[in-house]
Amino acid sequence: MHEATTGYGVDSRVRVLSDVPLPAPAEAERRVLERLGADSQTVRLACQLRPIHNLAVWSLVPPAASTVFLQRRQRDVMPQERFAAFMFVDMRGSTQLAAAQLPFDSIFVVSRFLSAVCAAVVQAGGMPNQFMGDAVLAIFGLRSEPAIACRQALCAVPLVAANIDQLNAALEQQLQTPIRFGIGLHCGWAVMGEIGRPAAA
């Protein structure tokens, strides 16, 4: 993907890790960085940067990334600091549940539990972010104001409870005891971005 008005490639973006003075970007590079919403002291175009000191940099885009990857990364996953509300929901007693069930039955129950929680999170306006065995971490506020994010997280609590009640009713004949769960809520400022193995290009 390239900047149409300048011909300079955004796929050469790097994060500058060294704490040294950088030359100001030329006009064309400045326009690209402004379009990306990037800070010219930390993110630069390697094809345009002409440093006068040794630098340590980190490439922000994989060499073989597709256009779809670049567009998504530019729009959604450039690291940024923002306020958000976080919800953690986990199934209680899953070890005992697994011991009393066939392996496939245990996977079925945990999968239904995670689906019920995620449906409630999405209904309230949040996004399921991580799955950790029998637990879900969800984020509220990726595209909303702090007050709205907190209200969404609080609204999700009774929705989760209602969905698990329905699940317990549906699995009453299969389970010896109803599914129990715990919920934790937290809010505050966090730096968000994509970490780990990049998605396939």
N, C-alpha and C positions, 0 to 999 in steps of 0.2 A: 504494500500500500504506500502511495506517495502523496505528498502535499501537491494538490493540483495546480496551485497558483505559483509555486516556486520551483517545483521539480526536485526538491530535496526530500530524502526519504525519512519518514517517521520510524521506519524499521531499524534505524541506527540509534534509537534512543538509548541512553545509558544513564544510570544513577551514579553521580560522582560521590565516592566514599572518602576521598582525601579532603582534609580541611586546609585548603590552600586557595589563594586568590585566583579567580577565573577571569579571563578576558570577557568583556561584554559581548553578547551575541550580535552578529551582524543583522541587518534588517530582515533578511529572508528567514534566518533561523529564529529570530525573535517572533515573527508572525506565526511560525509553526508552533513554537512553544506556547504562545498565547492561545492559539486555537486549542491546544491540548490541555490548557489550564495548568501548565507545569511551571515550577519555580526554577528560574534559570541558574540559581545557585546550587541546585541539587540534581536537576535533570537537564541533559544537553543532548544535542545530535552529534554523535561521534564523527560523522562525515564532515561536520562544519567546525567543531571545536578545535582551536589551535592553542593548546596550553603551553605555558612557558616553564612549568614545573612538572615533575613526575606525578602521575595521577593513578589512583586505584579506582576503577569503575566497574559497574555491574550492568550487563546487558539486560534491558527490560523486555526484550522481545526475542524469542527463540529464532535462530537463523532460518529454519524451514517453516516458520509460522504461516498459516494461510491468511487470506484477506478477512475471512470471517473471524478468525482468532484476534486479529489486530483491531477490527472494529469493536468487538466485544470488550477487549482489554482496555481500549481507549475510553469506552463509555462507562464500564462498570468496575474494573478492578485495579485501577491505579490506586496505590495506597493513599488513604486520606484519614484524617482524624475527624470523628464526628460523635455526637451523642447517640446512644442507643439503649434499648432495654433488652435484657437477655433472660430467657426462660430455660431452665433445665428440668426435664421430666424423666424420671426413671421408674422402672417396674421394681417393686419390692418382692423379695422372696422368689426371684426367678431361678435360683439354684435349686431350691426345693421343688419348684414346678418342673424343672427339667428332669429331676430324679424320678418324678412320678409319671412322666410321659415318655412315649417313644420319641426318638430324635426328630423325626419329621413333624410330629404333633407339637413339639416344643417350638420348632421354627415357625410353624403356622401360627401359634398363639402369640409369639413375640412379634411376628410380622403384622398381625392384626392390631396389636397394641400400638406399635409404632405408626401404623396407618391412621388409627383413631386419633392419636396425639397430633400428628401432622395436619390432619383435616381441620382440627380445632384451631391450630396455629394459623393456617392459611385463612380460615374463615374470619379470624380476628384481625387479619392484616399483616401477619408476620411471615417469616421465612424460615423453614427448617434448614439448619446450617450444617450440623454434624450428627452422625449416628455413632454411638459408642455402645455396641452390644445391645442391651435392652434399654438404652437411654437416648434422648434427643436433646440437642442444644438448638434453640431457636432465637432469632434476632428480630426485634421490632425497631423500626425507625430508619431503615436504609433509605427510604424516600419520603420520610415524614418528619414533622417537627418533634422536639423532645416531649412536649406535653401529650401529643397524640400517641407517640411511641409507648409512653408509660400507660396510657389508658388502654391501648390495644393489648399490652401484656396482661394487664389486670382482667380485661374482658376475656382473655383466652383461658383463664383459670377455670371458671365454671363450664366453659365449653369442653375443656378436656375432661372434667369430671362427668359431664353428661354423656360424652362419647364412650367413656370407659364403663359407665353404668349400662349403656346399651350393649356394649361388648360382653359384659358379664352376663347379661340376660341371654344373649345369643349363645354363649358357651356354657350355660349353666349345667347342661348334661355332661359336658366333657371335663369340667374342672371340679376338683374336690372342694376348693375354696375360691372365692372371688379374687380377681386380680386387684392387688393393692398397688399404690403408686405414691411417689413424692414429687413435689414441685418446689423449685427454688427460683426466686426472681431477683434480679439485680439491674441497676441502671447506672450509667456514667459515660465518660468519654473513653473512646478506644480508637486505636489505629486499625483500620480495616483494609485488607487487600488480599490478593491471592497468594497462598503459600503452598509449598509442596510440589509434587510433580505436575507440570503443565498438562492441560487437557490436550488430547490428540489434535493435531492441526488438520 
